[in-house]
């Protein structure tokens, strides 16, 4: 079954996962939006989303696009306002991924490098997040039910990461505490393409 999500979020293909993702009452329903268009949804430890989960259709599906840039091929460029992550390719092209970004007050910009990478990373919510959401676990081992998803790419010395998610319906929305999330299948693809030391440019403006 292919769920129908809120317009603009794209269609989620749950490959090899039918029956494994917790169902919603009455079948697939649109996710409720908070004022300003941000999803009114928090982290859900324990919700299962395996590595096969990808964005298959719509604007947030992984695709090659025209991208004018002076950056070296392989550079990662994140456009927060657009909800896209680009991996620069030769000849004014880029591989584009749909992402979820930080909600209002948690967005940022800058120049960093990928300092390390991890498969099925553990999750330790920082004290500030625990203060806002005291129901969260203090530690959660990596796995399909972990909100960090299948892979994580750590951004410099910051506490922020590019990582997977067990909530792929949030791709295209501003929901995080500053990290950038991709569907598990997409973050695995990105993980395999970009090495430690890759330059990452985070931009908030809409213009490329």
N, C-alpha and C positions, 0 to 999 in steps of 0.2 A: 504494500500500500504506500502511495506517495502522499505524505501530508501536504496540505495547502496552508502555507504560512502567510503572515501579514504581507500585503503588497509591498514590494521593494526589497524584501529580505532574500528573494530568490527561492528556488525550490530545492529542498533537501532530499538527496537520494540516500536512503539507508540501505547500503549494499550488504547483503548477507547478515542483516540484523533484524529482519522482520520477526516480531515476537519477543525480541530481547530488550527493546526500549520501552520503558513503562508507558502504558497507554493513558490517554486523557479521558475523562468521563465523556461519554457520548461520541467517542472517536476523535479524530484529529480536529483541533480547534485553533483559531488564530491566537497567538500569544498577546495578552493585554498590554497596551502601551501606556506608559505614564505620561504626564504632561511634557510637551516638548519632543515627543516621539521616541523617548528612551524606554527601553523595555523595563517593565516593573518586575524584574526577576533577579534573584540573587544566586550565589554559588550554590550548587546542589551536590554536596559530597554523596557518593554512592550511586548516582545516576549513571547508567552504563552507556557508553558510546565507544565502539571499538575503532580500530585503526582503519577499517574499511569505509568509514563515514566520510563522504565528500560532498561538496557543493557541485551538483551536476548540471544545473541549468540556471539561466538568468544572469544578471550583471555580476554577481559575485562568484560565478564559476571561474575556475582557473583557465586563463587563456592568454595567447600572445597578442599584444596590442602595439600600436604606434606610440612611441614615447621619445620625445626629443630631449636629449640629455648630453651633457659634456662629461658625465661620470664614467669611470672605467667599467667595462662589462663585468658583471658579478656584484656590483654595488647594490645594496638594498636601499630603496627609497620608500618611506612610509608617508602617505598623505592621510592624515587623521580625518580631515573634513570630508574626504571622498570615500573613506572606509576601504582603501586599497593599499596593498603592499606590492611594490614592483621590484623585480630583479632585472637590472639593466642588461640588455643584450646588444650585440653589435648592430650597426645600421639603423639606429633610431628605433629600436624595438625593445620591448620589455615583456617578461612573463609577469602577469598580473594575478594577484590573489585577493579575494574578498576577505575582510578582517572585521573583527569587533574591536572597539577602541575604548579608551577611558571615558567615563561619563563626565559631565560638566564639573569642573573643579579638579579633575584628575588627569586632564590632558596636558601634554608637554611636548617640547620640541628640542632638537639638539643633534649633535654628531657624536656617535659612539662606535665601538667595534664589538663584534660578537666575541665575548671573552671565554665562553665554554658552551658545550652542548650536552644534553642529557636525554636518554631514552626513558620513557615512562617515569618522569621525575617525581620525587616526593614533593609534598606540599606542606609548608609551615606558614600559615597565615601570620603576617606581622601584627604586633600589638595594636596598631591603629585599626586594622581590620577587625580584630577580635573585639575592640571597644565598640565598633559600629554594629557588628553582628556576633554577639556573644554566644550564639548557638553553634558557631563553627567549631570544628575539631582543632585542637592545638597542633596536631601533626597527623598527616595522612600519607601512607605509603603509596608509591606510584602504582598505577593500574587503570583499567578501563573505567572505574568509578571515580577517579581522581579529577577534580576540576582543572588541573594542569594539562590533562590530555596526554597524547602519545609521545610528544617530543617538546623540548624547551631549548631555546637559544637565549643565553643570558647576555644582557646588553651592558657592556663595560663593567664599571664598579657600582652601577645602580642596582636597585632592588627590582627593576623591571625586566620583563622577558617577552619574547615572542614565543607563544606556546599553543598547544592544542586546547581542546575544550570538550567537555561532556555535554555541552549545550549548543550544538551546531546551529540551532534556530536563532541564536543571538548574533550570528555573523551579519555585518551590515549595521550594527547598532552600537550605541555608546553605553556600555554597561559595566566596564571593568574599573579597577582602582589604578589604572595607568598602564597595565600590560596590554599587549596586542595578541588577540586570539584568532586562530584559524581552525577550521574543521580538521579532525585528526588526519584524514587522508591527505589534505593539503599541507599541513605542517610537516608530515613525513616527507613529502616531495621536496619542500623547501629545505628541510634538515639535510637531505642528501645532496642538495645542490650547492649550499654555501658553507665554506669552512670556517673554523675559528679564525679570527682576525679580519673577517669581512667588515668593510665599512658600512655603517647603517646611518642614514640621514632621516630624521623624523621632522616632518613639516606639518604645521597646523593649517596653513593657508590652502585655499582651493586651487591656486595657480601652480602649474608645474614649472 
